């Protein structure tokens, strides 16, 4: 089996490594053995090792499952929360209209039967 090389931007690689280390530290603080953690997450021990090393080849669902086992899934679900998307909110604010105009009213002609002759 050949290894895949992942060409990740350096900040992405660092973030994955940090997440892996944080997961490992959370597991250790809870005094959960690797075998038990892998069993609870329904993954192999080798996959858990990859998660704890921040391997980019591990699926996002595996990371989510591991965080669920640790009781940390709520934070995971807020990763791309639109309410804290500073750039997106700034861009949206830039596109707000400067003025709001009401549409002009088109006078509707009265029906012939209501006109005074």
N, C-alpha and C positions, 0 to 999 in steps of 0.2 A: 504494500500500500504506500503510495507516495504522499508526501506532505504537501499541503497547499501553502503557498506563500501569500499572505495578505498584505497588500500595500495600503496601509492606513495612514491618514494624516497623523502626525505625531501627537496632537492634542487628543485625538480619538483613541489612539493606543494607550496613552497615559490614563484617560478616563476609564477605559476598560480594566486596566491593571488596578486602578484605585477601587473600582467596584468589586473586583475579585478579592482584593485584600480586605475590603470592608465586610464582604460576605464571610470570608474566613474568620475575621475577628469576631463577627456577630455569632457565628457557630461556636467558636471557642469560648466566648463569654457565657453562652448558654450551656456549656459543657456537653455538647452533642458530638459524639464520635462520628468520624467520616462514614463508617459503614451504616450507622443508624440514619444519618442525614441523607445519604444516597437512597436508602430504602424508603424513607418517608417521602422523598421527592420522586420516587420510581425511576431512578436513573442509575447508571453504573458508577462505581467509585471513580473510574478514570474520567468520566464526564464531570463529576464534582470537582476533581482536581483541575480540570480545564477551566471550569467556572471560577474557581478560586485563583487561578492565574490570569484571568481576564482574557481567555482565548476568544478571538473574534469569530471563530468557526462554530461556536456553540449557539444554538438557536435562542432567540429571544424568549420563547416559551419556557425553555429550561431555566433561564435566569428568573423569570416570573415565578415559576414553580418553587425554586429554591427560596426566593424571598417570601413566598407564601408560607412555606414550612417554618421560616424564621419569624413569621408574624409581621413582616415588613412590606406586604404587598400594597398597602395604601399609599405609601410614598412612591412606589413604582408607577402606580396608575396616574400620578400627577406629574410625570416627567415632562410631557408636552402640553400641560394644561394651558388653555388659551388665556386664562385670566392672569397668568404670569408671563405671557409672551410679550416682553417689552418691545421688541422690534416690530412684531405684528401690530401691536396696539399703536405704536408711533406711526407706522405706515397708514393704518386706518384713519388716524387722526389727521394726517396730512391730506387725505382725500375727502375730508368733510367739505361740503359746499360753504363758500364764503357768505352767500346770501340764500335765503329761501324765498322763492317767489310763488305766489299763488297763481294758478292758471287763470287766464282771462276768461270772463264769462261771455259766452256767445248769446246775444239776445235771441231768444227763440220767437219766431213770428207767431202771433195769435192765430188760432184757427179761424177760418172765414166766417163761421157761424157766430163767433163772439165779437166780431168787429162792428163798430158803430158806423153806419153809412150816412 
